[in-house]
Amino acid sequence: MIWNTRITKVTGIQYPIIMGAFVGLGRAEFAASFSNAGGLGILTAINFKTVDKFQEEIEKMKKLTDKPYGVNFSVMPPQIIERTGRGRTEDSYLDYVDIAIDAGIKVCTTSAYKATKIGKKLHDAGCYWFHKCATMKHALSAKKAGADAVTIVGLEGTGFKNPLQNTTLINMTMARKLLKIPVIAAGGIGDARGFLAALAMGADAVCFGTAIIPTRESPASDSWKKALLNQDIFDDKFHKKIFHFQLRDSPIGSMAAGHCDEIVSLKEFINNIILNAEKILKKWGYQGNEFNTY
C-alpha cells in the first residue's frame, strides 16, 4: 500500500513514521537504520559537543543511507540553563544548522523551547522547520512563528511534562481543528492500532520514541532494553511517574512500553506497523492500495 500524507510529501519518506529525538542515542547508525526502513531518521545535535564532531556524524550518515533524514536541535529554556547549568541555547546551534543545510538536509526539527532563529535560517535556505511541543498553546505559537509542521506530545509520553498537557487523543483531534499545518502525533504510541488511530484522529505522521529503544540497532544498554520489555505499565509507581508529573529526569519509557515485547530490527518494527495497519484497514473493508490523508 502507498502511504500519502502531507508529511510524506514534504519529507520524501516512504511511510509517515518519524524517529524521536534521543539524547545520547540519536546518532548515525540508529538514525540511518530508521531511514533505511522507510521512516525519517533523526540525528540529535545535542549529542555532539563540537561542530567538527557533528560534521563527522553527517559524513557518516551519508555513507550509511541515501534516504531522507533530519536533524533535531533541542533548545533548553533559559531559566533551566540558569538553574542547572545544563542545556543548549538556540544561538549555540546556529553553526550546526549551517552544516545541516550545506549537507542538503531538507527537514530539521526543534524542541523544548522556541527556536525562531533556527526556523528563519532553515526557511532562508529553502528547508522545512518542524517544531515539537507539549501543549496546544505552544503548537499554535509555533505555527504563528512559521513552523511548517508541529509534533505534539501526548500526556502518555515520557520526557519533561507540562501541567497543561493533554492526551494524544485530544491533541490530534483538536490540532486537526485548530491548525492548518501538518501535525505529528507522539506519546504512548507503540503498535499498528496506535499508528492508524493517530492518523485517523488527524495526524499526518507518527513519531516513535520508547517503542524503538528495544530494537537491535538501538545503542541503548541491554539493561535499559530489558527494563522496557518487562515494564508493567499498570504498575502504580510507573503510572504516577507518567500521569502525575513525577518524571523529572527519570530515565523511563512512555506508555508505549506496553507494546515492547521482544527485540527486533528497526526494519521488522516498521514493517510490522505497516503490515498490521494494512490488515486492519482491509478488515474494516478498505479496498484501495493507497492510504491518503489529504
N, C-alpha and C positions, 0 to 999 in steps of 0.2 A: 504494500500500500504506500502511496505517496502522501507525505505529510506536509501540508502547506499552511503556514501561519505568517503573520506579519514579521515574526522573529526569524523564521527560516529564510524568508525573502531578504531581510536586511543582512543576516549573517552568512548566508550561503551554506548552512549546515543541513544535513540530511533529515535529522529529527529535531523537534522542538524541545531539546534537552540541553541544559546548561550546567556546567560544573560549578559547585560552590567555590568561594574564595577561601582557601585554607592557609592560616598562619602555620608555618612550619612544613606543611605537606604540599603546598601548591607550587611544585617545581616541574621541570621539563618532562621527566619520564611519566609522571602521573597525568599531567595535562595533555601531553601528546597522545597517550593511550586513549584518553577520553575523546579527543578529536578524531582519532583513527576509528573509533567505534561509532561515529556518526553524530556526536554531540559537539558542543563548543567547550573545549578545554580552556581552563583559566590559569595563567601564571599569576601568582600573588606577589606583587612588587615589594611588599614589606619584608619578604624573606631575604632580600638582597641588600646588604648594607652599603654597597657602593655601586655606582653606575657601571663600573667595569665588570663587577660580578653579574649585574643584570644583563649587560651586553653579552656576556659569555652564555647566559641561560637562553637568551634569544637565539644565539647561534646554534645552541644545542637543539632547540625546538625545530629549527629549520632542517636539521639532519634527521629528526625523528618523525616529522609529519609534514605532509603537503596540504593538509586540511586546514580550514579556518580555526583560529583560536583567538583568545582575548587576553587582556591583562587587567588585573584589579589593582586599584590604588585605594587603600583603606586609610582614611583621614581621621585622626583622633580629635575629638572636641578639645579646644584649648584648655578648658578647666580641668580636664582629666590629665592632660600632659603636665599642667602646672602642679597638680596634686601628687601625681605618681612619678613624674619624670620619665614616663614611657610613652611611646607612640610616635607617629609621624605627622607633620604638618602638611598642608597642601603644597606650600612652596618647596618643600624638600623633595617633592616628586616631579617637579617640572622638567628637570633634565631627563628623568626616566620616561616621561611622556614623549619627549622629542625622540628618544631612542626607539620607542614603540612605533611612532609614526614613520620614522625613517625605515623601519623594518617592514613596513607595509601592513601593519596590523590595523584592521578597519573598525574593530569594536573594542572599547575599553570600558571597564566598569569602575564606579567609585562607591564607597560605602562608609557608614558610621557618622559622617559629618558632611556638611555642604562642601561642594568642590567645583564651584563655578569657574575658577581659573582653569582648572583641568578641562572642564567641559568646553570652554571657549577655545582653548588650544586645539582640542580634537576637532571641533567644528571648523575652525580656520583651515585645518588640514584636510577637510572633507571626510572625517571619520565620524563614527557614531558613539554617543555617550549614553550608557545605561547607568542609572543610579539605584542603589539598594538601600531600602529604609524599612522601618518597623511600623510606621503608622500612616494612615491615610493623609493626615495633615502634612507629613513630610513628603509623601508622594506628590501631593498637589503642589507643594513648594518646589520640588524638583522639576515638575512639568513646567511651572512658571519660569524657572531658571533656564529652561531649554533642553532638559534631558529628553533623549529620543525614546527612551523606554524606562520603566521602573520595575525593580524587583521588590515585592512587599513580603516581608517575613511574617508568617502567622505565629500566634502565641504558642503553637505546638513545637516551634523550632527551639534551637539552643542559642547560645551566644548572649550578648547583652540584651537585657529586656527593657521595655518601656511600659510604664504604668497604664498607658492608653492603648496598648497593643491589642489587636483583635485576632480572632481565629482566621485561618486561611479561607474558610467559607465566607465570612463577612468581607474579608479583604478583597477577594476576587469578584464577588458579585457586585460590591459597591464600586470597585475600581472600574469595572466594565461600564457602570452607570455614570461615574463622575469624571473619568479620564478618557481622553480621546487617543492617547498614545498607547503603544503596546504595553502589556503588563506581564510580569513573570511571577509565577507562584513559587513560594518557598516556605518550608516549615512543616515538618512532620510527614512529608510525602515519601513513600518508600516502595510502592508497588504499582502495578499497571492500573488498578482501580483508582488509586490516588492520582496518578498521572492523568488518566482520562477524565476523572471528576474535575480536576483543576481546569482542564481545557474547556469542559462543559460549563463551568462556572464563569468563564470569561478570560482565562489566562491565554496568552499567546505562546507560552513555553513554561517549562517546569525546571526549577533549579534543585539539583540533588546535592546534599551535603553528607549528613550522617550515613545515609544508605550506601554510599560508595566508599566509606572508610574501610570496611572489611572486604576489600577486593584485593586480588593478587598484586596489582600494580601499585596499590596504596603504600606509601612509605611509613604508615602508622605502625607502631610496635605490635608485636604478637599479643602482648597482654591487653593492649587497647582493643584490638580486633576481637579478642576472646571475650572481653567485658561486654562489647556490643552484642555479640552473638548470644550471650547469656543474660542480657538485661531484661528484667521483668518490668515492663512499662507501667504496670498497675501497682507496683510497689509504692507504699505511702511516701517514703523519702524521695524517691525519684519523681513522683507526681508533684510533690511540693516544690522541688527544685525547678521543674518546668513551668508549672502554672501559678506558683505563689511567689514568683520573682526572687527565689533563693539561689539562683545560679551563680551570681558573681563571676568568679573566674574558674568555676568548677569545670574540669575537662570531661563532661559527659555528653552523650549524644542526645538527639531530639527524640520525639515520639516515634520517628521512623525506625528507631532501633528495634521495634516490634516486628519489623519485616526483615531484619537481618538474621537469616537462618543458617547460612553457610558462606564460606569464602569462595567467590567465583571471580573470573576475569571481568574487566570492565566491558569487554565485548559481549560476554554472556549476560551481564547485568542489563545492558541497554537492549540487547536482542530480546531478553525475556520481557522487559517492559513493553516493547513494541509488539511482539508476537501475541502476548496475552491481551494487550489492549485491542488488537485486531480481532482476536477471538471473541472478546466481549461485544464488540461492535456487531459482529456477524450474528451473535446470539440474539442481539436486540433487533435484528432484521436489517442492519445496514448492508447494502449490496454493492456500493461503489468501491473503486480501487484507489480513491483519493479522499483523504480527510482534510477538509478545508475549513478554516475558522473565519474566513473573511466575511 
